[in-house]
Every structure is written in structure tokens, then in C-alpha cells.
């Protein structure tokens, strides 16, 4: 681990001042500290923001939710309003990491976490995300766990967050505070596809601080849930996952929100699946017909071609669980 300075911010202004000078924000530290230990990350200054008043979950107008950036994963998962209004979020959180990590890790840190690509974390391997212009060892290496959607010639790493998939499905937004004031960015624009600049992963400006994630109000009744498929049942990252939310009224699907994880360079919204569902009546035949669209645009690699079929089956299964066959 390389030497660094440490500051504990007593208020938001102090945090922003330190961030503007190049300090890296840290709260739970469950990802950043690991990367520093492995010398993947080498920040010169850390700014501890764990004492800032960003740790509340509140219901917003119309029945949406605002989840503070410093709410821990376990607190968010157990919060009665989260569990009642958006079970998909609670389930995604409870299927993430270990209980000990969920007690420390924050919502803001979770969506900021960096990929679990083994080549990214191996400082002897070529990785454009870690060292721009060095190449991507995963393209021709062992790429079973890598992305099939949103990839580029520069990077094929997946985004590891489970709850980010739920946020993407629900079309959440991220509230940011920086030297130029407050702004809000849609989740789809916050996490960036690699393109030719895979080292730039979030739509953050210098010194900006995540203050909350806003989940917009959804039509009611709303059924939702999260399914994670992985090699082992505990403490493992997704091979594929599906976040589904359906508004069914009068026996017809009026709105559908669907996103996938484990297969994209960012949490992957599935608009073609959503379009196939809206206006239809739930049925045993509808779910596989809609799920067939889940892999549109996929570009599999040598070892992860199986993810195409696995993704479709994962989406189909979760549509069936959430939507039923009425």
C-alpha cells in the first residue's frame, strides 16, 4: 500500500473542499481499501465522509424513495419502506456480499465500486481500465465471467453491483453535490459504458459527492423482485441476474421495468423485453417470448457464450415469479 494522507470531514463543505483538491471520498471502504492494498488504487489523500448526515431513507412525493448515500446496505435492505415499496431493492441488497460487508458498505460506495475483473485487479496484467492504452487481457484470456453487452475493444469487464441493477430497472437517479452546486443524473447516464475510455466509469465531475439515490414513484400496484444466478449460493458475484417490476391492472401489464446484471459493462436495461410485455396479459407463453429479446445486441467472447441462453432463462424465470400466470 502506498502512503496517503487522511482527513475526516466534519461537514459537507469541508468534504467538498478536500474533494476539490483531489481527495478520494471513503465511507465503508469495503472496496477502496482492498484496491489500495493491492496497489490497483493509489490515492494520495482520503477524505472520510462517514460522519456526514447522508444516512436517511425517506419517502418522496407520490411514493418514491430517497436513499441517502451513507445508508448501509443492510440498513437499506431492512428498511420497512424499502421492503414494502420496492422489494426488488431489498432482495438485490440481501443477495450481495456477506452480512459483515453489508453492515459496513454504503449505497453510494456500492454503486461506485469497481469491476471484479481479475485482470483489472492483477497489476501485472494489461488493463485499459487501470492503465489506459495498455490493452485488455480479458479479450483473449479467460473471459467466462465477463460481459456480453455494452463491450468495446478496450474493455469487457462487468459492473459488479446487484442493487445497481434494481436501480437501473426502476430508472433511479443519483443526486450529486459539487463545487458548482447540486445536480441530479439519471442512473442510465451515471454509470458509463467503456467505449474508448474505460477508465472513466461514472458521470462525476471533479470533487462531486454522491448524496442520495432517488427512486421515482411507480404506478401501483407494483410487483417486483430480484433473481441472481451464480456459481455458488453465498458470497459470489452474478453470472446473470434480473430485476423485474410489473404494474398489472385489470389483468393486463400496464408498465414493465426490467434490467439484467452480470452480463453488461453496466447494469443493462432491457427495453425490448419491456416493450414485449406492455399491453399483454400474463401467461405461461408470454414470459419466454419476452425473455427471448433479453440478449439482443450481445457480443459473446470465447468462454462466456453460455451467458446468452442463461440470461434469457434468468429473465424468463423472474418474469414468471413476479408476474405469475394469471
Secondary structure in CASP SS format (residue, H / E / C, confidence):
PFRMAT SS
TARGET T0000
AUTHOR 0000-0000-0000
METHOD secondary structure of the structure
MODEL  1
X C 1.00
X C 1.00
X C 1.00
X C 1.00
X E 1.00
X E 1.00
X E 1.00
X E 1.00
X C 1.00
X C 1.00
X C 1.00
X H 1.00
X H 1.00
X H 1.00
X H 1.00
X H 1.00
X H 1.00
X H 1.00
X H 1.00
X H 1.00
X C 1.00
X C 1.00
X C 1.00
X E 1.00
X E 1.00
X E 1.00
X C 1.00
X C 1.00
X C 1.00
X C 1.00
X C 1.00
X H 1.00
X H 1.00
X H 1.00
X H 1.00
X H 1.00
X H 1.00
X C 1.00
X C 1.00
X C 1.00
X C 1.00
X C 1.00
X C 1.00
X C 1.00
X E 1.00
X E 1.00
X E 1.00
X E 1.00
X C 1.00
X C 1.00
X C 1.00
X C 1.00
X C 1.00
X C 1.00
X C 1.00
X C 1.00
X E 1.00
X E 1.00
X E 1.00
X E 1.00
X C 1.00
X C 1.00
X C 1.00
X E 1.00
X E 1.00
X E 1.00
X E 1.00
X E 1.00
X C 1.00
X C 1.00
X C 1.00
X E 1.00
X H 1.00
X H 1.00
X H 1.00
X H 1.00
X H 1.00
X H 1.00
X C 1.00
X H 1.00
X H 1.00
X H 1.00
X H 1.00
X H 1.00
X H 1.00
X C 1.00
X H 1.00
X H 1.00
X H 1.00
X H 1.00
X H 1.00
X H 1.00
X H 1.00
X H 1.00
X C 1.00
X C 1.00
X C 1.00
X C 1.00
X H 1.00
X H 1.00
X H 1.00
X H 1.00
X H 1.00
X H 1.00
X C 1.00
X E 1.00
X H 1.00
X H 1.00
X H 1.00
X H 1.00
X H 1.00
X H 1.00
X C 1.00
X C 1.00
X C 1.00
X C 1.00
X C 1.00
X H 1.00
X H 1.00
X H 1.00
X H 1.00
X C 1.00
X C 1.00
X C 1.00
X C 1.00
X C 1.00
X E 1.00
X C 1.00
X C 1.00
X C 1.00
X C 1.00
X C 1.00
X C 1.00
X C 1.00
X C 1.00
X E 1.00
X H 1.00
X H 1.00
X H 1.00
X C 1.00
X C 1.00
X C 1.00
X C 1.00
X C 1.00
X C 1.00
X C 1.00
X C 1.00
X C 1.00
X E 1.00
X C 1.00
X C 1.00
X C 1.00
X C 1.00
X C 1.00
X C 1.00
X C 1.00
X C 1.00
X C 1.00
X C 1.00
X C 1.00
X C 1.00
X C 1.00
X H 1.00
X H 1.00
X H 1.00
X H 1.00
X H 1.00
X H 1.00
X H 1.00
X C 1.00
X C 1.00
X C 1.00
X E 1.00
X E 1.00
X E 1.00
X E 1.00
X E 1.00
X E 1.00
X C 1.00
X C 1.00
X E 1.00
X E 1.00
X E 1.00
X E 1.00
X E 1.00
X E 1.00
X H 1.00
X H 1.00
X H 1.00
X H 1.00
X E 1.00
X C 1.00
X C 1.00
X C 1.00
X C 1.00
X C 1.00
X C 1.00
X C 1.00
X C 1.00
X C 1.00
X C 1.00
X E 1.00
X C 1.00
X C 1.00
X C 1.00
X C 1.00
X C 1.00
X C 1.00
X E 1.00
X E 1.00
X E 1.00
X E 1.00
X E 1.00
X E 1.00
X E 1.00
X C 1.00
X C 1.00
X C 1.00
X C 1.00
X C 1.00
X C 1.00
X C 1.00
X E 1.00
X E 1.00
X E 1.00
X E 1.00
X E 1.00
X E 1.00
X E 1.00
X C 1.00
X C 1.00
X C 1.00
X C 1.00
X C 1.00
X C 1.00
X C 1.00
X C 1.00
X C 1.00
X C 1.00
X E 1.00
X E 1.00
X E 1.00
X E 1.00
X E 1.00
X E 1.00
X E 1.00
X E 1.00
X E 1.00
X E 1.00
X C 1.00
X C 1.00
X E 1.00
X E 1.00
X E 1.00
X E 1.00
X E 1.00
X E 1.00
X E 1.00
X E 1.00
X E 1.00
X E 1.00
X C 1.00
X C 1.00
X E 1.00
X C 1.00
X C 1.00
X C 1.00
X E 1.00
X E 1.00
X C 1.00
X H 1.00
X H 1.00
X H 1.00
X H 1.00
X H 1.00
X H 1.00
X H 1.00
X C 1.00
X C 1.00
X C 1.00
X C 1.00
X C 1.00
X C 1.00
X H 1.00
X H 1.00
X H 1.00
X H 1.00
X H 1.00
X H 1.00
X H 1.00
X H 1.00
X C 1.00
X C 1.00
X C 1.00
X C 1.00
X C 1.00
X C 1.00
X C 1.00
X C 1.00
X C 1.00
X C 1.00
X C 1.00
X C 1.00
X C 1.00
X C 1.00
X H 1.00
X H 1.00
X H 1.00
X H 1.00
X H 1.00
X H 1.00
X H 1.00
X H 1.00
X H 1.00
X H 1.00
X H 1.00
X H 1.00
X H 1.00
X H 1.00
X H 1.00
X H 1.00
X H 1.00
X H 1.00
X C 1.00
X C 1.00
X C 1.00
END
